Amino acid sequence: MGERVARRTLGISAFYVMELLRRAKELEAQGRDIIHMEIGEPDFATPQNVVDAGVKHVLTGAVKYTPAAGLTELREKIAWFYRQRYGVTVPVRRIFVTPGATGAFLLALGASLNPGEEVLMSDPCYPCNGNFVRLFDGIARTLPADAVSHYQLTAALIRQHWSKASKGALIASPSNPTGTIIPRDELKQVIQAVNALGGCFYSDEIYHGLVYGDTATTALEFSDNVFVINSFSKYFGMTGWRIGWLIVPDEFIEATEKLAQNIFIATSSDAQHAALAAFDESTLAELEMRRREFEVRRDFLYDALVGLGFDIPFKPEGAFYIYANASKFTDDSYRFAMDLLEAEGVAVTPGKDFGTHNAHLTLRFAYTTSIDRMAVAVERLQRFINAR
Ligand SMILES: Cc1ncc(COP(=O)(O)O)c(C=O)c1O
């Protein structure tokens, strides 16, 4: 009998943390108190005026397809956001509204990647990136990245590993799982290196609003020849609405438009109408308060984990994750995470969800829960470590 399930799915990995989540749910059903620090989404609700704008649209009943690239008004607001926040002018024709950053990645890679072509990315990185590449029968070429380079690709690494098969390089800054930012000058050099090699550069800027030092730099500051992936999910607190955006180089507009028409027809129109309120002054003011709260949480958790003996080479500058080396306590961080859940009801994500490089030693802690809850988690961690 022939293969009924497509071969390409064999190379696509499931999340290891799902097993942990399944067990966490079981324990919760038994009445155990579980502190969730594995979750990669803000605990804050969608800002109220964003919700109101979405609901108002739904109540009209005219919930129809929009143009494939998205509502013109929303694309114009995104262009305004780039002018206002980064001082960068992006023509509306290059902006596509997508079903999340995920939809943006599917369009960007669908429009640019041929079978057998490689995309360079750091290890550790967000696991779906490699899987998107595999979905298009490309090759995800992961390059081990350490704290020295902020766990990010460097121009030198890209030049060293570039081969005939290489099509492009992908970065996420701030990164998931490390929360680190590629320094501005390195970003410029990375983009220049990829452009000089004739490749495509994909910049995942989904965590841009959530930075705790200098503002993050958009790849668009250095070149128009880049794909920028962004989303309303994290900073704007809209994970479940499924809406994001993609900015493409001019030469990819037509291909991207065709793919958007065929794959999605359009992004959900209620999400798009809701997102029209995401750039209102009052929404942005609320998001700024949330950003500050995340910063306080980061400082709390960083100090606490370092105090417990986790090795965190430097304080992450963005997102809501701390990527900690647990080698002082274990050489199997997956087992450590499972045992921690079982013994103390604290859920964290094992490093092996993000790659292979030192993954058996690392854990990702998400500070997507309150300081009070994290304080309890730290006490439990201390007890767990003491008992080992
Ligand atoms: C780095 C990174 N890129 C993309 C995504 C996908 O985001 P979206 O919800 O916008 O599809 C995530 C979600 O966790 C992420 O961490």
The ligand as an ORCA input file, in Angstrom:
! r2SCAN-3c Opt
* xyz 0 1
  C       8.738     33.951     17.433
  C       7.307     33.687     17.080
  N       6.911     33.870     15.810
  C       5.634     33.628     15.450
  C       4.688     33.165     16.338
  C       3.286     32.904     15.857
  O       2.443     33.962     16.195
  P       0.956     34.197     15.698
  O       0.074     33.943     16.870
  O       0.896     35.645     15.302
  O       0.688     33.304     14.559
  C       5.061     32.962     17.670
  C       4.094     32.432     18.659
  O       4.443     32.014     19.749
  C       6.398     33.233     18.052
  O       6.828     33.060     19.317
*
